[in-house]
Amino acid sequence: MAIIKAFKGWRPTVNIVKDLASRPYDVLDSNEARIEASGNQYSLLHIIKPEIDLPKEIDIHSEEVYNKAAENFEFFKKNGWLIEDEKERLYIYAQTMNGKTQYGIVGCAAVDDYLNNIIKKHELTRPDKEEDRMKHVRITNANMEPVFFTYPAVDEIDVIVKYYITTNIPVYDFVADEGFGHQFWVIEDESIISQIVALFAKIPATYVADGHHRTAAAALVGNEKKKNNQNHTGSEEYNFFLAVHFPDNQLTIIDYNRLVTDLNGLSCAQFIEKLKTSFDVKLIGKEIYHPCCLHNFSMYLDEDWYSLSAKSGTYDDNDPIGVLDVTILTNQVLDPILNITDLRRSKRIDFVGGIRGLGELKRRVDSGEMVAAFALYAVSMKQLIDIADSGNIMPPKTTWFEPKLRSGLVIHTL
């Protein structure tokens, strides 16, 4: 059964919260982070992407960068920009996008739940990104950013959340630059905290929705600390990590798309001919084309958009992994035609969340950085949970959840 634990969070003062709270580290590159944090000394990007405070040519995985993260974290605390709550709390975090609001319980998940598969995963992680976040957790001795979990909706938890948000004023309430609303409540009533903890203890499993690398890194570092502590008791803070838990019926998954750097030596015409073995290929033209349904793909190549519809026999409706569009694309295109065999390690492929729009795919291909782009129809929440429950793993970068959690509303130290 799932564990959720109250903790003494480090939180920004109200007057700087909008400036301090940032987008997650992995949704913007170093140059974007430099621009976003420009002129804003409070931005958490100074801690989660500390290379922005160092020369542009620096290796972002160098020790100097990780040391800068720890230095900046201490600076934020020393300046009083982050203050620790006096008692262990749970929190409620609400996000509003396009008129729809989702409410999550912020608390610590258990390292043992991750290791024992009570926290279920649906994607593989990339070892390099996993190690990057592990180093960040080790040197800051903190979970700077929460991971995004979901759980099968529980009416009693929904009632508690509704009661609390209607009888208490949020400590934070702001609209971020991208237009999404963020509200945050601190649950100080210990009886309510106990009720929520008890209700989660009846939930058989929780699910990683977004943040597989951060989840793995937090759990693995916690396990390292356990092994290195001869006096380990199980109650130490390193046994837990920061997570926001949303009921599954409130979440929306959007598409997660692919770009490739080359066609494996093929001309555009040769590549399209090979695609026709597994797909009905239709030239759309210059107007952006969005996939219309499962097993229909959008491709941008040589300044034109195409519709690719997978032919019967190229997928198995009875296989929870084989029926996924990401699997079809891998099995019919990326692997056999382009020789991209390891999506976790290959430098010839990149992934772009659908929130950026298909115009971003076009831009990157037109710039010459990439040669082709593939847009996919989004998977469903039911598919995600079914796959996780069956013990299967989706290919990496299959799901994109939006809105993203703002980092910095609360931090958990180990």
Secondary structure, 3 states (H helix, E strand, C coil): CCCCECECCEEECHHHHHHHCECCHHHCCHHHHHHHHCCCCCCCHHHHCHHHHCCCCCCCCCHHHHHHHHHHHHHHHHCCCEEECCCCEEEEEEEEECCEEEEEEEEEEEHHHHHCCCEECCECCCHHHHHHHHHHHHHHCEECCCEEEEECCCHHHHHHHHHHHHHCCCCEEEECCCCCEEEEEEECCHHHHHHHHHHHCCCCCEEEEECHHHHHHHHHHHHHHHHHCCCCCCCCHHHEEEEEEEEHHHCCEECEEEEECCCCCCCHHHHHHHHCCCEEEEEEECCCCCCCCCCEEEEEECCEEEEEEECCCCCCCCCCCCCCHHHHHHHHHHCCCCCCCCCCCCCCEEEEEHHHCHHHHHHHHHCCCCCEEEECCCCCHHHHHHHHHCCCCECCCCCEECCCCCECCCEEEC
